[in-house]
């Protein structure tokens, strides 16, 4: 039994497609993680743009990593939509967000908002 050139090319294409799908899926997960992280920042009264603050790069890198590897995505999603009541104790970044809120006391409005409150708003 010999392998033809067509079979080899087909195998290479299949491997390429599989790799592309893995990268696309990881990019999708990262985008969802970023969205949840920004919504969580909003919900604790922080400006989501704090993530781009170069002064706290090491902190925001750790926050992003914890968010991307979080095992509570479903709980987080439901909490942000207001389907679950209570504190965000499930969040591995809750203490960091609390510390950032204290550090960033001049951010303006401190009201706790949920992701569901911001959906569809024009501001």
DRENTOR-829826 format. One record per atom (N, C-alpha, C, CB): residue in three letters; x, y, z. Coordinates in steps of 0.02 Angstrom, whole numbers, padded with zeros to 5 digits, always signed. Glycine has a CB too. Layout:
<recs>
ALAXYZ
...
</recs>
This chain:
<recs>
UNK+00043-00058+00000
UNK+00000+00000+00000
UNK+00045+00062+00000
UNK-00049-00001+00061
UNK+00036+00104-00049
UNK+00076+00165-00052
UNK+00031+00226-00045
UNK+00116+00168-00118
UNK+00060+00278-00017
UNK+00022+00340-00006
UNK+00035+00385-00066
UNK+00042+00375+00061
UNK-00019+00411-00093
UNK-00012+00455-00151
UNK+00001+00527-00130
UNK-00075+00451-00196
UNK+00023+00566-00176
UNK+00036+00637-00165
UNK-00028+00673-00144
UNK+00066+00670-00227
UNK-00083+00653-00172
UNK-00148+00683-00156
UNK-00166+00671-00083
UNK-00203+00655-00201
UNK-00153+00611-00059
UNK-00167+00594+00011
UNK-00123+00634+00058
UNK-00157+00520+00023
UNK-00061+00643+00040
UNK-00015+00683+00081
UNK-00038+00755+00084
UNK+00057+00679+00054
UNK-00055+00783+00026
UNK-00079+00853+00024
UNK-00144+00861+00063
UNK-00089+00875-00049
UNK-00188+00813+00057
UNK-00251+00815+00094
UNK-00238+00813+00170
UNK-00297+00756+00073
UNK-00191+00772+00192
UNK-00173+00768+00263
UNK-00144+00834+00287
UNK-00123+00710+00275
UNK-00102+00865+00247
UNK-00073+00930+00265
UNK-00127+00983+00271
UNK-00020+00952+00213
UNK-00174+00984+00225
UNK-00229+01032+00227
UNK-00272+01020+00289
UNK-00273+01026+00163
UNK-00286+00957+00305
UNK-00326+00942+00364
UNK-00292+00964+00428
UNK-00341+00867+00367
UNK-00227+00955+00433
UNK-00190+00977+00492
UNK-00192+01053+00496
UNK-00117+00952+00489
UNK-00184+01086+00439
UNK-00187+01159+00437
UNK-00254+01186+00460
UNK-00172+01184+00367
UNK-00307+01154+00436
UNK-00375+01175+00456
UNK-00385+01163+00531
UNK-00428+01136+00415
UNK-00361+01107+00556
UNK-00368+01093+00628
UNK-00332+01145+00670
UNK-00341+01023+00644
UNK-00272+01163+00649
UNK-00234+01215+00685
UNK-00270+01282+00682
UNK-00163+01221+00656
UNK-00296+01300+00624
UNK-00332+01363+00617
UNK-00394+01364+00662
UNK-00353+01374+00544
UNK-00429+01308+00667
UNK-00488+01303+00710
UNK-00470+01311+00784
UNK-00524+01237+00699
UNK-00415+01282+00804
UNK-00393+01289+00873
UNK-00377+01362+00889
UNK-00331+01245+00887
UNK-00341+01395+00844
UNK-00325+01466+00855
UNK-00387+01509+00855
UNK-00276+01490+00802
UNK-00435+01495+00811
UNK-00497+01534+00808
UNK-00537+01524+00873
UNK-00540+01512+00746
UNK-00539+01463+00898
UNK-00575+01449+00960
UNK-00543+01484+01019
UNK-00578+01373+00973
UNK-00477+01484+01022
UNK-00442+01519+01076
UNK-00454+01594+01073
UNK-00366+01504+01074
UNK-00456+01621+01013
UNK-00470+01693+01005
UNK-00541+01708+01027
UNK-00459+01715+00931
UNK-00588+01664+01011
UNK-00657+01671+01033
UNK-00662+01671+01109
UNK-00701+01615+01002
UNK-00628+01623+01141
UNK-00628+01620+01215
UNK-00598+01683+01246
UNK-00591+01558+01239
UNK-00544+01707+01217
UNK-00511+01767+01243
UNK-00557+01828+01237
UNK-00445+01779+01206
UNK-00593+01833+01181
UNK-00638+01890+01171
UNK-00695+01888+01222
UNK-00666+01890+01100
UNK-00722+01829+01235
UNK-00776+01822+01285
UNK-00749+01838+01354
UNK-00806+01752+01283
UNK-00689+01816+01368
UNK-00659+01830+01433
UNK-00649+01905+01442
UNK-00592+01793+01439
UNK-00625+01938+01390
UNK-00614+02011+01393
UNK-00680+02047+01404
UNK-00580+02036+01328
UNK-00733+02025+01370
UNK-00799+02056+01378
UNK-00824+02048+01450
UNK-00849+02025+01329
UNK-00817+01987+01477
UNK-00839+01975+01546
UNK-00798+02016+01596
UNK-00834+01900+01564
UNK-00733+02021+01584
UNK-00690+02059+01629
UNK-00710+02133+01629
UNK-00616+02051+01608
UNK-00723+02161+01571
UNK-00743+02231+01567
UNK-00811+02241+01599
UNK-00744+02255+01495
UNK-00857+02194+01589
UNK-00923+02200+01621
UNK-00917+02195+01697
UNK-00970+02145+01594
UNK-00872+02152+01721
UNK-00861+02146+01793
UNK-00832+02210+01821
UNK-00815+02086+01809
UNK-00785+02241+01785
UNK-00758+02305+01806
UNK-00813+02357+01813
UNK-00704+02329+01757
UNK-00856+02360+01763
UNK-00913+02406+01765
UNK-00957+02392+01826
UNK-00955+02402+01701
UNK-00970+02328+01838
UNK-01016+02310+01892
UNK-00990+02327+01961
UNK-01031+02236+01889
UNK-00924+02332+01968
UNK-00896+02351+02033
UNK-00879+02425+02036
UNK-00833+02310+02048
UNK-00901+02462+01985
UNK-00893+02535+01986
UNK-00828+02561+01958
UNK-00901+02559+02055
UNK-00792+02519+01921
UNK-00729+02541+01891
UNK-00737+02556+01817
UNK-00674+02488+01902
UNK-00697+02601+01792
UNK-00695+02616+01721
UNK-00658+02559+01686
UNK-00660+02685+01707
UNK-00688+02526+01637
UNK-00655+02471+01603
UNK-00589+02491+01569
UNK-00700+02442+01551
UNK-00580+02555+01557
UNK-00518+02579+01526
UNK-00459+02575+01574
UNK-00527+02650+01502
UNK-00472+02559+01637
UNK-00417+02552+01685
UNK-00371+02495+01663
UNK-00444+02538+01756
UNK-00397+02448+01625
UNK-00358+02391+01601
UNK-00301+02415+01556
UNK-00403+02342+01563
UNK-00310+02470+01521
UNK-00257+02495+01477
UNK-00208+02541+01512
UNK-00287+02530+01417
UNK-00216+02550+01578
UNK-00172+02593+01617
UNK-00103+02560+01623
UNK-00202+02608+01687
UNK-00053+02592+01596
UNK+00015+02565+01596
UNK+00046+02563+01666
UNK+00060+02606+01550
UNK+00020+02603+01712
UNK+00047+02605+01780
UNK+00035+02539+01817
UNK+00017+02662+01819
UNK-00017+02504+01799
UNK-00034+02442+01834
UNK-00033+02382+01787
UNK-00103+02449+01868
UNK+00012+02382+01739
UNK+00017+02329+01689
UNK+00023+02260+01719
UNK+00077+02342+01645
UNK+00064+02252+01771
UNK+00074+02186+01800
UNK+00009+02161+01833
UNK+00130+02187+01851
UNK-00028+02207+01862
UNK-00092+02188+01894
UNK-00142+02167+01841
UNK-00119+02247+01936
UNK-00148+02207+01788
UNK-00198+02192+01737
UNK-00180+02129+01698
UNK-00205+02251+01689
UNK-00116+02114+01691
UNK-00095+02052+01659
UNK-00118+01992+01700
UNK-00019+02050+01648
UNK-00109+01997+01765
UNK-00130+01943+01810
UNK-00206+01936+01810
UNK-00104+01956+01882
UNK-00241+01992+01808
UNK-00314+01991+01806
UNK-00338+01957+01742
UNK-00343+02063+01811
UNK-00309+01975+01686
UNK-00328+01944+01622
UNK-00316+01869+01624
UNK-00288+01976+01565
UNK-00258+01849+01649
UNK-00242+01777+01651
UNK-00291+01739+01695
UNK-00171+01767+01677
UNK-00307+01767+01754
UNK-00356+01734+01798
UNK-00424+01730+01764
UNK-00362+01772+01864
UNK-00443+01782+01729
UNK-00509+01782+01696
UNK-00511+01731+01639
UNK-00524+01853+01669
UNK-00457+01726+01601
UNK-00455+01679+01545
UNK-00455+01607+01568
UNK-00395+01692+01502
UNK-00429+01594+01627
UNK-00425+01525+01652
UNK-00477+01510+01705
UNK-00356+01511+01679
UNK-00525+01554+01713
UNK-00576+01547+01765
UNK-00623+01488+01750
UNK-00617+01611+01770
UNK-00640+01452+01801
UNK-00686+01395+01794
UNK-00758+01415+01810
UNK-00664+01338+01838
UNK-00770+01479+01824
UNK-00837+01502+01843
UNK-00869+01545+01788
UNK-00834+01541+01908
UNK-00853+01531+01726
UNK-00878+01572+01671
UNK-00955+01576+01670
UNK-00853+01546+01604
UNK-00987+01519+01680
UNK-01060+01517+01678
UNK-01090+01558+01735
UNK-01085+01445+01681
UNK-01064+01549+01794
UNK-01088+01587+01852
UNK-01077+01662+01841
UNK-01053+01564+01918
UNK-01018+01679+01815
UNK-01001+01748+01801
UNK-01051+01778+01751
UNK-00929+01753+01774
UNK-01063+01743+01698
UNK-01109+01766+01646
UNK-01178+01779+01675
UNK-01113+01715+01589
UNK-01203+01732+01716
UNK-01269+01740+01746
UNK-01270+01796+01797
UNK-01292+01675+01778
UNK-01216+01804+01836
UNK-01212+01858+01886
UNK-01212+01925+01852
UNK-01149+01850+01930
UNK-01174+01931+01798
UNK-01170+01994+01761
UNK-01237+02013+01730
UNK-01117+01990+01707
UNK-01276+01964+01711
UNK-01343+01977+01682
UNK-01395+01989+01736
UNK-01365+01918+01639
UNK-01377+01980+01800
UNK-01423+01992+01855
UNK-01467+01932+01871
UNK-01467+02049+01838
UNK-01451+01874+01843
UNK-01490+01814+01856
UNK-01472+01783+01923
UNK-01479+01764+01800
UNK-01414+01800+01951
UNK-01391+01776+02016
UNK-01379+01837+02060
UNK-01327+01731+02009
UNK-01406+01834+02120
UNK-01398+01890+02167
UNK-01338+01877+02213
UNK-01462+01900+02209
UNK-01316+01927+02247
UNK-01262+01920+02295
UNK-01198+01951+02270
UNK-01251+01848+02311
UNK-01145+01940+02308
UNK-01080+01967+02291
UNK-01048+01925+02236
UNK-01035+01970+02352
UNK-00993+01951+02210
UNK-00956+01915+02159
UNK-00899+01874+02190
UNK-00928+01963+02106
UNK-00914+01840+02245
UNK-00863+01801+02281
UNK-00836+01743+02238
UNK-00893+01773+02344
UNK-00873+01722+02188
UNK-00852+01668+02144
UNK-00793+01689+02100
UNK-00910+01645+02102
UNK-00784+01755+02092
UNK-00735+01782+02045
UNK-00665+01781+02076
UNK-00754+01854+02026
UNK-00617+01750+02042
UNK-00549+01749+02069
UNK-00517+01818+02070
UNK-00506+01702+02028
UNK-00546+01866+02035
UNK-00520+01935+02034
UNK-00559+01982+02080
UNK-00521+01961+01964
UNK-00606+01958+02118
UNK-00649+02001+02159
UNK-00608+02045+02206
UNK-00698+01959+02199
UNK-00559+02017+02239
UNK-00518+02055+02287
UNK-00476+02107+02250
UNK-00472+02008+02328
UNK-00452+02089+02191
UNK-00411+02136+02151
UNK-00455+02194+02129
UNK-00380+02101+02090
UNK-00516+02179+02106
UNK-00561+02233+02084
UNK-00578+02279+02142
UNK-00625+02203+02054
UNK-00587+02249+02201
UNK-00601+02289+02261
UNK-00542+02335+02277
UNK-00617+02243+02321
UNK-00482+02308+02272
UNK-00422+02349+02285
UNK-00414+02403+02233
UNK-00360+02304+02287
UNK-00429+02387+02169
UNK-00424+02437+02116
UNK-00475+02493+02127
UNK-00435+02404+02048
UNK-00534+02475+02152
UNK-00585+02525+02165
UNK-00561+02574+02220
UNK-00652+02492+02187
UNK-00527+02547+02269
UNK-00500+02590+02322
UNK-00443+02633+02295
UNK-00475+02548+02382
UNK-00400+02602+02254
UNK-00343+02637+02223
UNK-00366+02692+02176
UNK-00299+02587+02186
UNK-00420+02678+02141
UNK-00445+02723+02089
UNK-00507+02760+02115
UNK-00461+02684+02024
UNK-00502+02791+02173
UNK-00560+02823+02205
UNK-00588+02882+02166
UNK-00540+02847+02274
UNK-00553+02908+02118
UNK-00575+02966+02080
UNK-00607+02947+02013
UNK-00518+03012+02068
UNK-00635+02888+02006
UNK-00662+02867+01942
UNK-00732+02894+01928
UNK-00664+02792+01939
UNK-00761+02931+01972
UNK-00828+02958+01959
UNK-00881+02916+01992
UNK-00841+02962+01885
UNK-00932+02898+01954
UNK-00989+02861+01980
UNK-00968+02794+02009
UNK-01042+02851+01925
UNK-00987+02782+02071
UNK-00968+02721+02105
UNK-01025+02671+02111
UNK-00942+02738+02174
UNK-01081+02686+02080
UNK-01138+02641+02086
UNK-01122+02574+02055
UNK-01200+02672+02052
UNK-01144+02521+02088
UNK-01134+02454+02060
UNK-01185+02444+02004
UNK-01143+02399+02116
UNK-01159+02429+01946
UNK-01202+02417+01888
UNK-01191+02346+01863
UNK-01188+02469+01831
UNK-01242+02319+01835
UNK-01238+02252+01807
UNK-01230+02259+01732
UNK-01300+02210+01825
UNK-01204+02208+01701
UNK-01196+02205+01628
UNK-01264+02215+01595
UNK-01165+02138+01606
UNK-01316+02186+01624
UNK-01383+02192+01595
UNK-01408+02263+01595
UNK-01432+02147+01632
UNK-01383+02305+01643
UNK-01403+02375+01645
UNK-01371+02416+01589
UNK-01385+02406+01713
UNK-01315+02392+01563
UNK-01279+02429+01512
UNK-01297+02407+01442
UNK-01204+02422+01522
UNK-01328+02350+01435
UNK-01347+02325+01368
UNK-01400+02372+01339
UNK-01373+02252+01371
UNK-01386+02396+01281
UNK-01434+02438+01246
UNK-01430+02510+01266
UNK-01502+02413+01257
UNK-01387+02528+01315
UNK-01383+02599+01334
UNK-01343+02636+01282
UNK-01351+02607+01404
UNK-01358+02700+01274
UNK-01325+02740+01223
UNK-01269+02781+01252
UNK-01375+02785+01190
UNK-01256+02777+01317
UNK-01203+02816+01347
UNK-01141+02774+01357
UNK-01225+02844+01413
</recs>
